[in-house]
Amino acid sequence: MTHILAIDQGTTSSRAIVFDGTMTPVASHQMEFTQHFPRSGWVEHDVEEIWHSVTATCREALDKASVSSDDISGIGITNQRETVVVWDKTTGLPVHRAIVWQDRRTHALCNELREAGHEPMVQHKTGLLLDPYFSATKLGWILDNVDGVRARAEAGELLFGTMDCYLIWRMTGGARHVTDATNAARTLLYNIRGGHWDEEICALLNIPMAMLPEVLDCAADFGVTDANLLGAPIPILGVAGDQQAATIGQACFEPGMMKSTYGTGCFALLNTGDALVESKTRMLGTIAYQFDGKPTYALEGSIFIAGAVVQWLRDGLKIISSAPETQRLAEAADPEQDLYLVPAFTGLGAPYWDAECRGAVFGLTRGTGPEEFAKAALESVGFQTRDLWEAMRADWQGAGESSILRVDGGMSASDWTMQFLADILGAPVHRPHVLETTALGVAWLAGSRAGLYPDQKGFSETWALQQEFVPSLDAQRRDRRYEGWKDAVSRTLSKL
């Protein structure tokens, strides 16, 4: 057994990647699935369609790699976080479509809970804020709005899980109802200080605790797949939410190390070691990873729209036919135009946490065209990252002026975007040789557990720089552009 199978169940697609014994990806397969938008601000996924996409991509990846299930030492799973699935524990059938992390339908409930004074308690225990982003209020919505579901849940007939949990349950033939600490930490129900589901918060949100899965380390024995799934039973040995998996894949194992992943959204994590920082700037405290029962904490900033703004240029405005075109357009844009695009399509995440504001464009002139829109779209990702960068510096002294940002994800392949990011941060940006850090992170978790891959120190030594982007924008211009961004955001926020 000389290979690892990594499953990356994302927001818009599922992928399976086969890694060899040197942690090199040798084959992969990817399938997109349908995004459902029943109402403005609502986002749902068909759970069965996702399950089909996962099984199909696994089989295709194994076939492309010319390996069989007998060659696989273990499986690692990484997943879109916070997305909620509720299913029948006997049949495995979901009671409703999955409610996606982007979904904002519970913002009124979150406001009520905040106004009632519950947020300080919730933040202290979970590191999170009362926001529709997280799983708990989505779970509550399903319990209260789907006929008969609350009664069935209270009778012990239904199970709850994030996507990793549901996949494990299905892959093991219903034998294991488990998750890992990083996914549990994103539900708003898990006490990350004590390492347990929190009775007080579950009671506050009226969540039956019998629905909740067992919580394990990131590298653990999560179960064994049904032999009929891939041809032979394979142990599932590593699990982490997508952003924590990328943190692991970037080898950010020392306090002060920071990574930012650019996918559908953008998520920056700063390793804070054994210190759980209570943010004063509305950053999130979370678990970066957990080994041997000991959590390592992080500050996290979440941007809801990053790569999705490029999808909007393609599918909404139809000014591009593929994502790489944005770089060519941005390079041709008028440098004298300072167009600001605030992509608050589903509200704004950190540090604003405004679920009700919506996107806006500022600085339009008669000469504004597709080039300027493309440039503004890419720049919005850099500006939002600086928002997180500034907030983390204010929260934790370990995030100093000399910090280096490690980047990954689809948008990090754009040299133009990464150079702007370095310019607007005024700090070096490091792009690694392996951009698939999310899948690499869980592949390493599973491979190290199986004894195929090196330990943490050995893995860190394999990290290799592909390109460094050094700031070239003068400080005055940098600060003026950022002030313009902050002014644009202030005009967008719903409270104004």
Secondary structure, DSSP 8 states (H G I E B T S, - for coil): --EEEEEEE-SSEEEEEEE-TTS-EEEEEEEE---B-SSTT--EE-HHHHHHHHHHHHHHHHHHHT--GGGEEEEEEEE-SS-BEEEETTT--BSS-EE-TT--TTHHHHHHHHHTT-HHHHHHHHS--S-TTSHHHHHHHHHHHSTTHHHHHHTT-EEEE-HHHHHHHHHTTT---EEEHHHHTTSS-EETTTTEE-HHHHHHHT--GGGS-EEE-SEEEEEE--HHHHSS--EEEEEEEHHHHHHHHTT--STT-EEEEESSSEEEEEEEET-----SSS-EEEEEEEETTEEEEEEEEEES-SHHHHHHHHHTS---SSTTHHHHHHHHS-TT---EEE--TT-B-TTT-BSS---EEE---TT--HHHHHHHHHHHHHHHHHHHHHHHHHH-TTS-TT--EEEESGGGG-HHHHHHHHHHHTS-EEEES---HHHHHHHHHHHHHHTSS--HHHHHTT--EEEEE---S-HHHHHHHHHHHHHHHHHH-TT-
